[in-house]
Amino acid sequence: MRWRKVEGPTHVEDRRRRGAAAGGAAVGGLGILGLLAALLFGGGGGGGFDVNDIFGQLSTQQAPAGEDLSTAPDPDAELVDFMTFLDVDIQETWTQVFASANRTYNPATFVLFTGQTQSACGGATAAIGPHYCSLDSNVYLDLEFFSTLQQRFGAAGDFAQAYVVAHEYAHHVQNELGVMPQVQQLQRTASTEDRNELSVRQELQADCLAGVWAHSAAANLEPGDIEEALTAAAAVGDDRVQQTTQGYVNPHTFTHGTSAQRVKWFNRGFESGDPNQCDTFSGGI
């Protein structure tokens, strides 16, 4: 992907160079590292609300506490610059999309950390993987996740990384639109099976919305970029992750969708460039 170093203010908060205590669990992420420690990323359709209507109006090691590493060379400086570019590009895209529907987009904060950090959702840890916390509107990422994505799941390349980040910002879009709060409300009284299906539909919608951003970034794409994103989407399918990490697949525990579903919905967003095509809550998925 062609990108440039960003000059000026961004919504990136870099906590990697200092230690921070962690609390409990966080929510709404890709989930690979979560399944390496437990399971991966975070009913019938509809469930009392119509997502189509919503879119019609328009988803390592921690430094010891107190140790300041700010004067040491940063081995991930270029990767941080790329993450900063993605923060600006993705959020500018959604600002424009919301504005075209006479809505206001409130930016998320992109928190980079090492090992663990504080979160309004009870704490953010590397074991959870990239994730979004709806309580503080922050996206959380430990950069070591990309090494796991490449080494264990075979998903390499800068656009594989971009897909991961775009998916997490898509959760923020869902939160801004009211999709995420409604899903959470429905899940409180749903059966385990219906809770999981709602989660799958929410995650697939985030994949589709990530594809919508990729469509907007088409002018900056290079040969092989979309293949990198599709490889990453397939790598984080519940079936692929379960087979890789535990040696068998249990569809009843899926919370993010199969590899084929994730690829399908990312492609739908990328090919259409239209968030209205991302209604995963009506009909089959």
N, C-alpha and C positions, 0 to 999 in steps of 0.2 A: 504494500500500500504506500502511495506517495503521501508524505506528511511533512510538516514543518514544526520547528520548535516554536512554542507559543511565547509571545512577549506580552506582558500585562497581566491583569488579574484573572484568576481562574477560581473554580470551586474545589480545588484539590487541597486536602489537608494531609501533609506528610508526617506521620507519627513514627516512622521507622527508626529514627535516629535517637529515640529515647525510650526508656522502659515504661510500661503501663500495666496496672493490675487488670485482671479480667473478672467478670462475674459469671453468670450462667450461660444460657443458650441464646443464640440469635436466630433470625428467621430469613426465609425467602431467597435462597441462593442456588447456584448451580449444583452443588452438593457432592461432587466427586470425593473431596477429602472427608466430607461428613460420612460417606459410606466406608471410606477406608478406616474410619473410627466407629461408624454406626450405619448410616446410608445417605446419600447424595444431595444437589443444587437447591431452594424453596421456594353422583346421583343422576340423575338424568340432566339434560341440558336445561337451561332456564333457571330453575330453582328460585323463582320469585322475582327475578329481575331480567331485563333485556339489555345485554351488553351492546347489541347493535344500535339501540336507541342512544346509548352514551356516545358511541363513536359517530353516530349520525349528527350529533351536535358539533362535533368537530368538522400498556407492561413492561518452623525453623528455630530458628532459635530467637528467643526474645533477649534483647539487651537487658542486663541486670538493672533493676529499678534504680534510678538516680544517675546512671552512667550516661554521660553526654558524649555521643560519637559525632557531633556536628562538624568537628574539624578533620575527621578522617575522610579519605577519598571514598566516593560513592561508586561501588562497582556496578550499580544498577542505574546510573545517571541517565543513560540513553533510554532505557525502558521507562523510567519515570517521565521523561520528556514525552514519550509516545503516549503514556497514560494521560498526561496533561492535554495533549492534542485531542485525544478521544473525548475527554471530558468536555472540552470546548465545542468540538464538532457535533457530537451527539446532542448536547443540550441546546445548541443553536438550532439544530434541526427541529427538535420538539417545540422550541419556542415559536418557530415559524409555523409549524403545523397547528399548534393551539391558536395562534393569532389569526390564522386563516379561518378558524371557526369561531372567532370572537371570544376566545377564552384566554386566560392568563396561565402561563406555565411558570411554576415556582421551582427554581433549580434545586437539584439534590447536591449534597456535599459528597465528594469522593475521598474516602479515608484510606490511605495506604498505611499499613502497619506491618510489624514483624512479630510473629508468634501469637500475641494476644493484645487486646486493647479494650477500653471501655466502650459500651454501647448502651443506648436507651432500651434495647431489647434484652439486656441482662449480661452483655459481654460479647465480644467478638474474638474468635480464636481461629488459628490456621486450620484446625481440624474440620471446621465447618465449611471451609472453602469460600469463594466469593459469594456475597449475599447482600441483601437489602433489608434495612430495618425501617419499617413504616412508622415507628414511634419517633424517630429523629430525622427521617428522610435522608439517611446516609447510605451510600454504597460502601461496603467494606471489602478490601482486597489485600491479602498477603501475596507479594509477587512470587513467592516460592511455588504458588499454585501452578504457574505456567510450566515449571519444570516437571511437576507431576503429570500435568496434562500431556506433555510431550513424551516423557520417558515411560509412563505406565500405560497411557492410552493412545499413543502414536499421533497426537494432534499437535503439529508444530506450525510455526509461521506467525507473522504479525497479525494476519487477518483472523486467525484462530483466536488470538488474544483479543482482537477487536470484537469478535462475536461474543465472547464471554462478558466483556464490559458492557456492550450494547444490550445484552439480555438483562443485566442487572439494572441498567437505567430504564429498561422497559417496565420493570416492576414499579419503578417510581412513577412512570407514566400511568400505570394502572392505579396507583394510589391517588394520583392527582385527579383521575377521572372518577374515582369512587368505586372502581371494580374491586380492588383488594379489600376494602372494608366490608363490602357486601359479601364477598366470598368468605371472609373470616366470620361474619355473622351467621351465615348459613352453616358453616362447619361446626359451630358450637352445639347445634342440636341434631346434627346429621349422624348417621351410622358411620362406622369406620370405612366401609366400602364407599359410601357417598362422599365422605370427607376426602378420601384419596382421589376420587374422580374429579371433584372440584379442584383439587390441587393440580392434577394433571392438566385440566383445561386451562387453568391460570398460567401454568408454566409454558404450555404450547402457545398461548396467546403472546407471552413475552418473547418466545422465539420468533413469532410472526412479526411483532413490532421491531425486534432487532433486525429482521430482514427489511422492513420499511426504511430503517435508517441506512442500511447497506445500499438500498436503491438510491437514496439521496446522495450517497458518497461515490456513486458509480464513476464519476470523472476522475477520482483519485485511485481507482482500482487498477491493479496490474495483473497480468496473466497468472492464473493459479490462485488468486485471492479467494474467490468464491468457493473453490474446491477446499481451501483450508478451513473456511467457515463451516462447510458441510461436513467435513471430517470431524471437526470439533463437536458439531451438533450431534452427529452419530455417536461420538465417543461418550457423550454424557447421557445417552438413552438409558433408562432404567434396566432394560434387558442386558445391554452390553456391560454396564457397570456391575450388575449383580453377577453375571457370568464370570467377569474378570476377577472380582474380589471375593466371591464366595463359592464359585463353581457351579451354581445352579440359578435358575430364574423362577421367581414367584410373582406372577402377574397381579395377584391380589394385594401386593404391597407396593405397587407402582405409585409414585407420587409426581413424576415429571414427564412421563411418556416414553414410548419406545424410541429407539434410534430412528426408525422409519418415520414415525410421527414427527419427531423434532426436525428432521430434514425437510419433510413435507411442509410444515408450517413456516419454517424459515424461508424456504423457497417461495411460498405464497406471498409473503411480505416483500421479498426482494423483487419478484417478477412484477407485482402489481404496484408497489410503492404506495399502497393505499391502506391506511389503518382500518378502514371499513371492511376490508377483506379478512380481518383478524378476529372474527367472531367465532371463537372456539366453544362457546357456551350453547349454541343452537345446533342440534343435529349431531351427526357422527363426527369423529375426529380421526 
